[in-house]
Amino acid sequence: MTKITIVFVLGTLEIGGTETQFLEIVRRLDRERFAPKVLAFPCEGRLRTAIEELQIPFACLGFSGIRGKFSPHSYGQLFGLLRQMVRYFRHDPPHIVQSYLFWANVYGAIAAKYAGVPVIITGRRELGASHLRKRHYAWLQNVSNLCSTAILANSQRVKAFCLETERWVTSQKIDVISNGIDPAKYAPQRSHRDLKQEFDIPETSPVVGIIANLHYCKGHTDFLHAASIVAASYPEAVFLIVGRDEGMRGHLEALAESLGIAQAVRFTGERRDIPAVLSLLDIQVSASLTESLSNAILEGMAAGKPIIATDVGGSAELVVHETTGLLVPPQQPERLAAAMSRLLGDCKLRADMGHAGRQRVSQKFHIDHTVRQTEALYLRLCRTAMPVSQEG
């Protein structure tokens, strides 16, 4: 059988949850059957190094994105980029073009359709993105649907949201493949004394952590309000905030000060040693206002941590309430605080939930399972679109 060439269209070379998932999949693709390539909008970023280390052909367009208000000039940028992408796809035609997030979906799907690419897969990995409330963005999303062979969602909730809010899409067109991780990377670790010293955490203090870039939708303000309630009963507790600042750190530091818990809160910034950081935690919290399927929750479960998560998006597809963790309503710090206090007061419950969570990840969300499902999707779509070329 001819190798199936897949061009992954990336709108960013920064590394977030989606980009991490992309790397984990392409690292494990069967290179005897699939030939991955990358076409990125920008030319520089940490993700480029990781891609090149995997010896995946890389091309870039030198485009850093539309800034500021969407305008007629923005449409000029759009058409110029589309021309570049069409030329790229026609120069060495791939079998599949796949993208993940909004702008890569729009540019990638339209250009691939115009260039005659047989299989076009766009992604849905978010819920309720604010830009999609604007008519022209929603229209572009719908156009990408019209151009797509298939839409790949990472949770059943995302699929349902897509069907509720978008046009030119059917249930049959949307496949759901959950995120996956390698549990071995997050095996529970015992030694974390150096990190406790780095973050100035007393050896006997319980640690409640949130691992998410500092963005409004991740619910850090609710986390801090909940922490202020918990601190009254557990004054020795430390609250760890791990993630890249996206413009909120100053506000959050001021909030912690005003709530009287600044001495109990630690901001670590972005970390590349997440398995080690997870080893510090007694409880992991996801306080998101919206979520598709959280890699951070999966990582915490794989590390054997009990999870407290807001019941948004696909979080309930990961966290089994009262078994692997606790689900609470979003934007209700009092309920979040009650869940924190309950787990802080019950060491056995924490251990039982952590163990159950690690088992659940190994059985249901292993990256190898995700990769095999993805490969099967590629083969099915190619057989339908190119039945003759895939024979033999």
C-alpha positions in Angstrom: 0.0 0.0 0.0 1.2 3.5 -0.8 2.3 5.5 2.2 -0.4 8.0 3.2 1.0 11.6 3.3 -0.5 13.8 6.0 0.1 17.5 6.2 -0.7 18.9 9.6 -1.5 22.6 9.5 -0.5 24.4 12.7 -1.5 28.0 13.5 1.0 28.3 16.3 4.4 26.9 17.3 3.8 27.5 21.0 3.3 24.4 23.1 -0.1 24.0 24.8 -2.4 21.1 25.3 -3.4 20.7 21.7 0.1 21.0 20.5 1.3 18.4 23.1 -1.4 16.0 21.9 -0.3 16.5 18.3 3.3 15.7 19.2 2.4 12.6 21.1 0.4 11.3 18.1 2.9 12.0 15.3 5.7 10.5 17.5 3.8 7.2 17.5 2.4 7.1 13.9 3.3 4.0 12.0 5.9 5.4 9.6 5.6 2.3 7.4 2.1 3.4 6.5 2.0 7.2 7.2 4.3 10.1 6.2 3.6 13.1 8.3 4.6 16.7 7.3 4.0 20.0 9.0 2.9 23.4 7.5 3.0 26.1 10.1 1.8 29.7 10.0 4.8 31.1 12.0 8.4 30.0 11.5 9.7 30.1 15.1 8.6 28.6 18.4 9.4 25.8 20.7 7.2 23.4 18.8 9.4 23.6 15.7 12.4 22.2 17.6 10.3 19.2 18.8 9.0 18.6 15.2 12.5 18.7 13.7 13.8 16.3 16.4 11.2 13.8 15.2 12.6 14.2 11.7 9.3 15.4 10.3 9.5 17.7 7.2 8.7 21.2 8.2 7.6 24.2 6.2 6.3 27.6 7.3 4.5 30.6 5.9 6.0 33.4 8.0 2.6 34.5 9.2 2.1 35.4 12.9 -1.7 35.8 12.8 -4.3 38.6 12.5 -3.9 41.1 15.2 -6.5 43.6 16.5 -9.8 44.2 15.0 -10.9 42.1 12.0 -11.0 44.4 8.9 -10.9 44.4 5.1 -7.1 44.3 5.4 -7.5 41.1 7.4 -9.3 39.6 4.4 -6.4 40.6 2.3 -4.1 38.7 4.6 -6.4 35.8 4.4 -6.4 35.5 0.6 -2.6 36.0 0.5 -2.1 33.2 2.9 -4.6 31.0 1.0 -2.6 31.4 -2.2 0.6 30.3 -0.5 -1.1 27.3 1.0 -2.7 26.2 -2.3 0.7 26.4 -4.0 2.2 24.3 -1.2 -0.5 21.6 -1.5 -0.3 21.5 -5.3 3.5 21.3 -5.4 3.6 17.9 -3.6 0.0 16.8 -3.1 -0.8 15.1 0.2 -3.5 12.5 0.7 -4.7 14.2 3.9 -4.6 17.7 5.4 -5.4 17.9 9.1 -5.8 20.9 11.4 -6.8 21.4 15.0 -7.8 25.0 16.0 -9.9 27.8 14.5 -7.6 29.7 12.1 -5.7 26.6 11.0 -9.1 24.9 10.3 -10.3 27.9 8.2 -7.1 28.4 6.1 -6.3 24.7 5.9 -9.7 23.4 4.9 -10.3 26.1 2.3 -6.9 25.9 0.7 -6.9 22.1 0.7 -10.3 22.0 -0.9 -9.2 24.4 -3.6 -6.0 22.4 -4.2 -8.0 19.2 -4.6 -6.7 17.4 -1.5 -8.8 14.2 -1.2 -9.2 14.1 2.6 -9.6 17.2 4.8 -9.9 16.8 8.6 -10.6 19.8 10.8 -10.6 19.8 14.5 -12.8 20.8 17.4 -11.0 21.1 20.7 -12.8 24.0 22.5 -16.3 25.0 23.6 -17.8 28.5 23.4 -14.8 30.4 22.0 -15.7 34.1 22.3 -14.6 34.9 18.7 -17.2 32.4 17.3 -20.0 34.7 18.7 -19.1 37.2 16.0 -20.9 36.6 12.7 -18.0 36.7 10.4 -16.0 34.2 12.5 -19.0 31.8 12.7 -19.4 32.1 8.9 -15.7 31.2 8.4 -16.1 28.2 10.7 -19.1 27.0 8.7 -17.2 27.4 5.4 -14.5 25.2 6.9 -17.2 22.6 7.7 -18.4 22.7 4.1 -14.8 22.0 2.9 -14.1 19.3 5.4 -14.3 15.6 4.7 -14.5 14.9 8.5 -14.4 16.8 11.7 -12.5 15.4 14.6 -13.7 16.3 18.2 -11.9 15.3 21.4 -15.0 14.7 23.5 -18.6 13.8 23.1 -19.6 17.2 24.6 -17.6 19.0 21.9 -19.3 17.0 19.2 -22.7 17.9 20.7 -21.8 21.6 20.9 -20.6 21.5 17.3 -24.0 20.0 16.2 -25.9 22.6 18.2 -24.1 25.7 17.0 -22.6 25.1 13.6 -24.0 24.7 10.0 -23.1 22.2 7.2 -22.3 19.5 9.7 -23.9 16.2 10.5 -23.4 13.6 13.3 -21.9 11.2 10.7 -19.3 13.8 9.7 -17.9 14.2 13.3 -15.6 11.5 14.8 -14.7 11.6 18.4 -11.2 10.5 19.5 -10.3 11.4 23.1 -7.0 12.8 24.1 -4.5 10.3 25.3 -1.3 10.3 27.3 1.5 7.9 28.3 0.8 7.0 31.9 4.5 5.9 32.3 5.6 9.5 32.1 3.5 10.4 35.1 4.2 7.5 37.4 3.9 8.7 41.0 7.2 10.0 42.3 8.3 10.0 45.9 11.2 12.5 45.9 10.1 16.1 45.6 12.2 17.8 48.4 14.1 20.0 45.9 10.9 21.4 44.4 9.4 22.1 47.8 12.5 24.1 48.6 12.3 25.9 45.3 8.7 26.9 45.9 9.3 27.6 49.7 6.7 25.0 50.7 7.1 23.6 54.3 7.7 19.8 54.3 4.5 19.0 56.1 2.1 21.4 54.3 -0.6 19.9 52.1 -0.5 21.3 48.5 -3.5 22.0 46.3 -2.6 22.9 42.8 -4.1 24.2 39.6 -2.1 23.6 36.3 -3.3 25.8 33.6 -2.0 28.9 31.7 -3.2 32.1 33.4 -6.2 32.9 31.2 -9.6 34.0 32.4 -11.4 30.9 31.1 -9.3 28.6 33.4 -11.0 29.9 36.6 -8.0 31.0 38.6 -10.0 33.7 40.3 -12.5 31.1 41.5 -9.6 28.9 42.7 -8.2 31.8 44.8 -11.6 32.6 46.3 -12.0 28.9 47.2 -8.5 28.9 48.6 -9.3 31.8 50.9 -12.2 29.8 52.4 -10.2 26.6 52.8 -7.3 28.5 54.4 -9.5 29.4 57.4 -9.7 25.6 58.3 -6.4 24.5 56.9 -4.0 27.4 57.5 -1.0 25.2 56.8 -2.2 24.5 53.2 -0.3 25.8 50.2 -2.0 26.7 46.9 0.2 26.2 43.8 -0.6 28.0 40.5 1.3 26.5 37.6 1.2 27.9 34.1 2.3 30.5 31.6 1.1 34.1 32.3 -1.3 35.2 29.6 -1.9 38.6 31.1 -3.6 37.7 34.4 -0.7 37.2 36.9 -0.7 40.8 38.2 -4.5 40.6 38.8 -4.2 37.2 40.5 -1.4 38.3 42.8 -3.4 41.4 43.8 -6.5 39.2 44.4 -4.5 36.8 46.6 -3.2 39.8 48.6 -6.7 41.3 49.0 -8.0 37.9 50.2 -5.3 37.7 52.8 -3.8 34.5 51.4 -0.7 35.8 49.5 1.6 34.0 51.9 -0.1 30.7 51.1 -0.1 31.0 47.3 2.8 30.2 45.0 3.1 31.2 41.3 5.5 28.9 39.5 5.2 30.3 36.0 5.4 27.9 33.1 7.1 24.6 33.9 8.5 21.9 31.7 8.8 19.4 34.5 5.1 18.7 35.0 5.5 15.1 36.3 7.8 16.4 39.0 5.4 19.3 39.9 2.5 16.8 40.1 4.5 14.9 42.7 4.1 17.8 45.0 0.3 17.9 44.9 -2.1 16.3 47.3 -5.0 17.5 45.2 -5.2 18.8 41.7 -7.9 21.3 40.7 -9.4 22.2 37.3 -11.6 25.3 37.8 -12.2 26.0 34.2 -15.3 27.9 33.0 -15.1 26.0 29.7 -13.1 23.0 28.7 -13.2 20.4 25.8 -11.1 17.6 27.2 -8.4 18.6 29.6 -4.9 17.2 29.2 -4.1 18.6 32.7 -6.8 16.4 34.2 -5.5 13.3 32.4 -1.9 14.1 33.6 -3.1 14.5 37.2 -5.0 11.2 37.1 -2.1 9.4 35.5 0.1 10.7 38.4 -2.3 9.2 40.9 -3.8 12.5 42.1 -7.4 13.0 43.2 -9.1 15.5 40.9 -11.5 18.3 41.7 -12.9 19.6 38.4 -15.7 21.9 37.4 -18.4 20.0 35.5 -17.9 21.7 32.1 -17.3 20.3 28.7 -15.8 16.9 28.6 -14.5 16.9 32.2 -17.2 14.5 33.2 -16.0 12.1 30.5 -12.7 12.0 32.4 -13.5 12.3 36.1 -15.9 9.8 37.6 -17.6 11.7 40.4 -16.9 10.1 43.8 -14.6 7.5 42.3 -11.6 9.3 40.7 -12.4 12.7 42.0 -15.2 15.3 42.6 -17.1 17.4 40.1 -18.4 20.8 41.1 -20.4 23.5 39.3 -18.3 26.2 37.6 -18.0 29.7 39.1 -19.1 28.6 42.5 -16.0 29.0 44.8 -18.0 27.9 47.9 -18.7 24.5 46.3 -15.1 24.2 45.1 -13.8 25.1 48.6 -16.1 22.4 50.1 -14.6 19.8 47.8 -11.1 20.9 48.7 -11.8 20.7 52.4 -13.4 17.3 52.1 -10.4 15.8 50.4 -7.8 17.6 52.6 -9.6 16.0 55.6 -9.6 12.5 54.2 -6.2 11.0 53.3 -7.6 7.6 52.5 -10.2 9.0 50.1 -7.5 11.0 48.3 -5.4 7.8 47.9 -8.3 5.7 46.7 -9.4 8.3 44.2 -5.8 8.8 43.0 -5.4 5.0 42.5 -8.7 4.7 40.6 -7.8 7.7 38.4 -4.5 6.2 37.4 -6.2 2.9 36.5 -8.9 4.7 34.4 -6.2 6.6 32.4 -4.3 3.4 31.7 -7.5 1.6 30.6 -9.4 4.3 28.7 -7.0 7.1 27.8 -3.7 5.6 26.9 -2.0 7.4 24.0 -1.5 4.2 22.1 -5.2 3.7 22.0 -5.6 7.3 20.7 -3.0 6.7 18.0 -4.6 3.4 16.8 -8.0 5.1 16.6 -6.5 8.0 14.6 -4.7 5.7 12.2 -7.9 3.8 11.6 -9.7 7.0 10.9 -7.1 8.0 8.3 -7.3 4.6 6.6 -11.1 4.6 6.5 -11.3 8.1 5.1 -8.7 7.4 2.4 -10.4 4.1 1.4 -13.6 6.1 0.8 -12.0 9.0 -1.0 -9.3 7.1 -2.9 -10.5 3.5 -3.2 -8.2 2.6 -6.2 -5.0 4.3 -5.0 -5.2 2.5 -1.6 -5.3 -1.0 -3.1 -2.3 -3.3 -2.9 
